[in-house]
Amino acid sequence: MFYLSLFWDYFKNYAKTKLTYRADFWIEVLADLSFQAVNLVFILIVFQHTPTLGGWSEAEVVFVYGFFMVPYGIFGTFFNLWNFSDRYITKGEMDRILTRPAHNWFQVTLENMDPPSLIGSLAGIVIMASCWVQLGLPLEFWDIPVMLLLVVGAVLVYGGLYTALTAIAFYSDAPTGILPLMYNIQNYGRYPINIYNKIIRFMLTWLIPFAFVGVIPASYFLGDHGDGLAQLALLTPVMGIVFMTLGMLVWNHGVKRYRGAGS
């Protein structure tokens, strides 16, 4: 209950700030939607030149992209840690965080939450619903709970990876370029994984498992394409728990190494 009340207090503070500058809020929403629209248009352009992509139809690939947008929007809302190194390490704001009773990771994520990113998740749901009808997929009563479970697992995969990568700042005072690199790699998870060579497929599935935030969980609803992805879909929550646990271990160990901003 303490953390729920803390979340609500942070959210109210965010809302008060954005109500003061409402234009900034809507510009941020528009920018996010425009970015997602460009990615969707790129997929549609690809299918102007080929009827299938690795055996996947246009509607199936767009469905995967719609699923990809849902956990990504939630991740962008609650794991907005892009400026962590500069703000909390270089400028010393981590000192302030560590004087408070709540867990430091929870405070950092709440201070940087970005609710407009949820608009992308809503757009992803609309895209999936449209493709669901177009593909004539059956809707069983268990599909919604399974969808929620897979989304949570995908968010945890995101959260664990980026928590661990953000924690690198505790080990090195110099900002690194690994987060932008990882941001670009994650986009590979929204395409059929069988279009890549074996090394990239292995990396995206088991080492940097961005396939578990898009194409693999989406395959549960689209069925098997001869690549075995549908059988891996229910591993998404497991992968999420594993990588979130690893991310928190790296973070907590990094916090123990933190010695303050100094002079």
Disulfide bonds with the S-S distance in Angstrom:
none
